[in-house]
Amino acid sequence: MDLSFTPEEQKFREEVRAWVKENLPHEISHKVHNALELTRDDLQGWAKILGKKGWLGYGWPKEFGGPGWTAIQRHLFEEETALAGAPRIIPFGPVMVAPVIMAFGNAEQQKRFLPGIASGEVWWSQGYSEPGSGSDLASVKTKAERQGDKYIVNGQKTWTTLGQYGDWMFNLVRTSNEGKPQTGISFLLLDMKSPGVTVRPIKLLDGGHEVNEVFFDNVEVPAENLIGEENKGWTYAKHLLSHERTNIADVNRAKRELERLKRIAKSEGVYDEPRFRDEVAKLEVDIVALEMMVLRVLSAATSGKNSLDVAGLLKIRGSEIQQRYSELMMLAGGPYSLPLIREAMEAGWQGNFPGGNPALAPLTSTFFNMRKTTIYGGSNEVQRNIVAQTVLG
């Protein structure tokens, strides 16, 4: 297994780096490097810049309008954009639902939905979790009843990330109660502007509005928005979740945040403290190991070999690493990590104290937010069971 990059791949990296440097707005990269809150305009603005270049769907094959990059090229693109301070691509459209539409949607659905995703014009949301259905998605209760050429949807979704911005939502809905729970689920695309859709914010500890509850009250959805076959949605959901779990690993963001951790530690005078340096070193080793795992999978894919089904492993290690660097940032920042006064942050309070570090103020918010990473996308406990069954036998 050769994990070194070829001259062609290195040239590709340089081309991506130069383009990102030229096109990524400075005000957005400043926010990302200092963990400041990104607005919808920030997120969608960058998505549209990528869309205009044809790179928002960077993992797409050419026949669907993507660049047709190899797995290694996709990895290098993700690394260069992360290190440059680009926002994470909101995954629900280009990374999650688009592959499902490509694999299981019909030609008309592909023609209708993929262009808006590729351009960044249409914001997609995910309708999976419910108040009683998180890691156990087979227990979803949101019901879709077929009436002629439409479905009538009733129920509730929760923890819908950035759902307040959503134009469309892909949903797991129950269309049958017969047989095993998994066999009665369908995959439905729903216009969030439809009558009967209500989005209610869930306020976080820092006052932020990242997640939502979404209610469906007799929402009419055309039957033509059903992906694939009725009651086969579980198969499509598993296809999507493999993309989500790999995305959660996000090794390239971890590399960027490791550098931010070092900046904070140096600014606060704890970088040379031996015990703290030990923890930073262990974190760095684990990030390198995670990257090697990613490259191992990519190497197997490019050589035509069957790689292990390690999406669950990537999710486990990636999410744990995200929690560890947020914890170490809190330790480095000390008392200055604590403020959660949202109005002060919005007024530009960042680092307005003697010797202040502008990356400190959002640390408590980041710390609490990262508690979710080992739960969403399938809890790590569930992922360990899946790995034990599929990898260890």
Secondary structure, DSSP 8 states (H G I E B T S, - for coil): ---S--HHHHHHHHHHHHHHHHHS-HHHHHHHHTT----HHHHHHHHHHHHHHT-TTTT--GGGTS----HHHHHHHHHHHHHHT-----TIIIIIIHHHHHHHS-HHHHHHHHHHHHHT-S-EEEE--BTTBSS-GGG---EEEEETTEEEEEEEE---TTGGG-SEEEEEEE---SSSGGGGEEEEEEETTSTTEEEEEE--TTS---EEEEEEEEEEEEGGGEESSTT-HHHHHHHHHHHHHHHHH-HHHHHHHHHHHHHHHHHTT-TT-HHHHHHHHHHHHHHHHHHHHHHHHHHHHHTT------HHHHHHHHHHHHHHHHHHHHHHHGGGG----HHHHHTT-TT-STT--TTSTTHHHHHHHGGGTTTTTS-HHHHHHHHIIIII-
